[in-house]
Amino acid sequence: MDKDITQADSQAIRQVIEQQITAFQQNNVLVAFSQAAPGIQRQFGTAENFARMVEAAYPTVYRPRSVVFEALLKIDGLPSQQVMLMDQDGQLIRATYMMQQQPRGDWKIAGCYLTPMGDED
């Protein structure tokens, strides 16, 4: 891990992701949307549009059965938090959240991609 990501940054990144996952579980689309980076917010326009996309394209992020935080890496220059999610059927999926620090120093989610687990055995 690069020295420019402090322990405080790491904790803040985890908190943003936890807040978004919790907000989705509570159907609080405004809070979930507020954790997304400005570019993501512009892309979707409204919290409702964003929530519909996540529910359709990322159902495991929208309603995980369990959540385990893993490594914080750098991918394409962005801090990227890996999170192991279990879907409602018990399948494991790794979500990699690309994080972006905002001008005021807070962190937002700039993207997420999913990698199915268990097929590499």
C-alpha positions in Angstrom: 0.0 0.0 0.0 1.3 3.4 -0.9 2.3 5.7 2.0 -0.2 8.3 0.8 -3.2 6.2 2.1 -3.2 6.7 5.8 -4.9 4.6 8.4 -7.5 7.3 8.8 -8.1 7.2 5.0 -8.5 3.4 5.1 -11.1 3.7 7.9 -12.9 6.5 6.1 -13.1 4.4 2.9 -14.5 1.4 4.8 -17.0 3.7 6.5 -18.3 5.1 3.1 -18.8 1.6 1.7 -20.5 0.3 4.9 -22.8 3.4 4.8 -23.8 2.7 1.2 -24.4 -1.0 1.8 -26.5 -0.3 4.9 -28.4 2.4 3.1 -29.3 0.0 0.3 -30.4 -2.6 2.9 -32.7 0.1 4.5 -34.0 1.3 1.1 -32.5 4.7 1.8 -31.5 5.6 -1.8 -30.6 9.2 -0.9 -27.9 8.1 1.6 -26.7 5.4 -0.8 -26.4 7.9 -3.7 -24.6 10.4 -1.4 -21.7 7.9 -1.1 -21.1 7.9 -4.8 -18.5 10.2 -6.4 -19.8 13.3 -8.3 -19.1 11.7 -11.7 -21.3 8.8 -10.8 -24.0 11.2 -9.4 -23.9 13.1 -12.7 -24.1 9.9 -14.7 -27.3 8.8 -13.0 -28.9 12.1 -12.2 -31.1 10.9 -9.3 -30.8 8.6 -6.4 -33.7 6.5 -7.7 -32.0 6.0 -11.1 -28.8 5.0 -9.3 -30.6 2.6 -6.9 -32.5 0.9 -9.9 -29.1 0.4 -11.7 -27.5 -1.1 -8.6 -30.5 -3.4 -7.8 -30.5 -4.7 -11.4 -26.7 -4.9 -12.2 -25.3 -5.4 -8.7 -27.9 -7.4 -6.7 -25.2 -8.7 -4.3 -24.2 -5.1 -3.5 -27.8 -4.1 -3.1 -28.8 -7.0 -0.7 -25.7 -8.9 0.5 -26.2 -11.7 3.0 -22.8 -11.0 4.5 -20.0 -8.5 4.1 -16.3 -9.1 4.8 -13.7 -6.3 4.2 -10.5 -7.5 2.6 -7.4 -5.7 1.2 -7.1 -2.1 0.2 -5.1 -1.9 -3.0 -4.2 0.6 -5.6 -5.7 0.0 -9.1 -5.1 2.4 -11.9 -3.9 4.9 -9.3 -7.1 4.8 -7.2 -7.3 3.2 -3.8 -9.5 0.2 -4.3 -11.2 -1.6 -1.4 -11.9 -5.3 -1.9 -15.0 -6.6 -0.1 -16.2 -10.2 0.0 -19.9 -10.4 -0.4 -22.2 -13.4 -0.1 -25.4 -13.2 -2.2 -28.8 -14.5 -1.0 -28.0 -17.9 -2.5 -24.7 -18.3 -0.6 -22.5 -17.5 -3.6 -19.3 -15.5 -2.8 -18.5 -12.4 -4.9 -15.7 -10.0 -4.5 -16.6 -6.4 -5.0 -13.8 -4.0 -5.7 -14.7 -0.5 -4.9 -12.6 2.2 -6.6 -12.4 5.2 -4.3 -11.9 8.9 -5.0 -10.8 11.5 -2.5 -12.8 14.7 -2.9 -11.4 18.2 -2.7 -12.5 18.6 1.0 -10.7 15.3 1.8 -13.7 13.0 2.1 -13.9 9.8 0.2 -16.6 8.7 -2.3 -17.2 5.6 -4.4 -16.0 6.2 -8.0 -16.9 2.7 -9.3 -17.3 -0.9 -8.4 -16.8 -4.2 -10.2 -17.7 -7.7 -9.2 -15.6 -10.9 -9.5 -17.4 -14.2 -8.9 -15.5 -16.4 -6.4 -15.0 -20.1 -6.1 -14.6 -20.9 -9.8 -10.8 -20.7 -9.7 -10.3 -24.0 -7.9 
